[in-house]
Amino acid sequence: MTSTERPVALDLPIPSLDELPTETRRYFDICVEKLGMIPNVLRAYSQNLAQMNAFTHIYNELMLGESELDKLEREMVAVVVSAENRCFYCLVAHGAAVRTLSGDPVLGEHLVMNYRSANLSPRHRAMLDYASLLTRTPAQVTEADADELRRQGFSDRAIWDLSNVIGFYNMTNRVAIASDMKPNPEYHNQDRQPTA
């Protein structure tokens, strides 16, 4: 994406890269180095640096911080939450992350379309069932749902982390949908071939 393309449909005062503070440009340089692009969600948030800094802080903690949930599991949750919410941006971006981390382009696509028919371990099935339930009908979540996660080996700390990831993507899905956020074109072709 060039800095002149708009990442969202809203008429926001998104600055050009050279208008951003040095620290923000450094962060964007790291994104380009690691991802090959600046995710459009960051370009959109760059019009309010306080919000962008809060967003990146919580994203980095939830998705990259220490947890019993591995990175792939967190990305799988992001995809299932986004599928329930029909969030195009997050389905494309996090579907690509699942393909990359799993080395399995079929898994990435399957989670986007319908995780319930995917060949998943009992742990992953329980995790994604919980993500779906907490997204669709949060008022129906009970201690019995947590008990099922415990039976599959999740500690209470892991359930806390899982719930935070689910909550985060419900929030970001709504922002992306409301702003008609556009996925970076690079995500669409990322890791479509099996790695084996």
Long-range contacts (C-beta under 8 A, 24 or more apart in sequence): 1-37, 1-38, 1-40, 1-43, 1-184, 1-185, 3-43, 5-182, 6-182, 7-40, 7-41, 7-43, 7-44, 7-181, 7-182, 8-40, 8-44, 8-179, 8-180, 8-181, 8-182, 9-179, 9-180, 10-179, 10-180, 12-44, 12-47, 12-179, 13-47, 14-43, 14-44, 14-46, 14-47, 15-46, 15-47, 20-46, 21-49, 24-49, 24-52, 27-56, 35-186, 36-186, 37-184, 37-186, 38-184, 39-93, 39-184, 40-89, 40-181, 40-182, 40-183, 40-184, 41-89, 41-93, 41-172, 41-176, 41-181, 44-179, 44-181, 55-172, 58-168, 59-168, 62-161, 62-164, 62-165, 62-168, 63-165, 67-158, 67-161, 68-154, 68-155, 68-157, 68-158, 68-161, 69-158, 69-161, 69-162, 69-165, 71-101, 72-98, 72-101, 72-102, 73-124, 73-127, 74-165, 75-101, 76-111, 76-115, 76-124, 76-127, 76-128, 77-127, 77-128, 77-131, 77-162, 77-165, 77-166, 77-169, 78-165, 78-169, 79-108, 79-111, 79-112, 79-115, 80-111, 80-115, 80-128, 80-131, 80-132, 80-135, 81-131, 81-132, 81-135, 81-166, 81-169, 81-170, 81-173, 82-169, 82-173, 83-111, 83-112, 83-113, 83-114, 83-115, 84-131, 84-132, 84-135, 84-136, 85-135, 85-169, 85-170, 85-173, 85-174, 85-177, 86-177, 87-172, 87-173, 87-176, 87-177, 88-176, 88-177, 88-181, 88-183, 89-176, 89-177, 89-181, 89-182, 89-183, 90-169, 90-172, 90-173, 90-176, 92-183, 92-187, 92-188, 93-183, 93-184, 93-187, 95-187, 96-187, 96-188, 96-190, 96-191, 99-190, 99-191, 99-192, 100-190, 100-191, 103-191, 103-194, 103-195, 103-196, 104-194, 104-195, 105-191, 105-192, 105-193, 105-194, 108-191, 122-152, 123-152, 123-153, 123-154, 126-151, 126-152, 126-154, 127-152, 127-154, 127-162, 130-162, 130-166, 131-162, 131-165, 131-166, 134-163, 134-166, 134-167, 135-166, 135-170
